[in-house]
């Protein structure tokens, strides 16, 4: 089964994010700087912004320090964290 098939079949939002992230990382290893987020977006037929957000959320999920109840809550928490870091150096 391809990453795209798994993505389309998956119903869990966190697993979908991890699939996008894993696929993107795999292609970066394979093609290096010739692979772009836009290539990943085109493959999954999602927006470039969604790929960027998914990769950011995946980084936080991998760390295991955060538990998010939804994709939107994850984005809000990450934005809040970034805002705090930028305001406090």
N, C-alpha and C positions, 0 to 999 in steps of 0.2 A: 504494500500500500504506500502511495506517495505521501509526502508531507501535506500536500494540498488536499488529498483525499481524507487524511486523518483530521486536518483542520476543519474541513466541511462537515465531517461526521461528529466531531467533538461538540459537546454541549457545555462543558465546564469552561468558564471564562479564563481561569488561571492556566488550564492546560492549553488552551488556544494560544495564549501569550507565550508560553514556553515553547510550543511548536514553532511559532514565528521566530523566536529568538534562536532556537537550535538550528533551524534552517539557515538563517542569516549567518550565524557563526560558521556553519559548515561550508557555506559558499565563500565566505571570506577566506577560509583556510584553502579552499580549492582554487579560487581566482585572485586572491589578494586584493589589492587596491582597485582592480578592475570590476569588482562587485560592489554595487551601491545599494543603499536602502531602497531606492526606486525600483531596482531589479526585484527585490523581495516583495515590494508592494505590488508590482505587476504580476508576479508569480501567484500570489494569494488573492489578487484582485481586490485589494484594500488600499486605502489612502496612504500616502507617504507619512502623514501625521500619525496615523494609527500604528504604522511600523515603528516609528520613532518612540511613541508612547509605550508600545509593547516591550521594546528593548529596555527602556528605562525601568518599567515595572518589573521586568524579569530580573534585572540586576538586584532589586530590592527583595524579590521573592527568593532568589538564590542565597542571599545572605541569611535568610531565615529569621531575621530580627523583627520583621513586620508581618502582621496578619491583616489582610484586607477583606472586607465583606463584599466588595464589588469593585469593578474596574474604575468607576467614577470616584469611589472613596480612596482608592490607591492613588489616582492622579492628584486628588486634593491633598492627601497626606504628603506626597512627594513635593508638590508645589509649596506647601507650608514649610517643609524642611528646607527647601532651597531658599525660600524667603528669609527664614531665620538665619541661615548661614550667610547670606549676602548682607543682612543687616548687622550681623555681629562679627563679621570678618571671618 
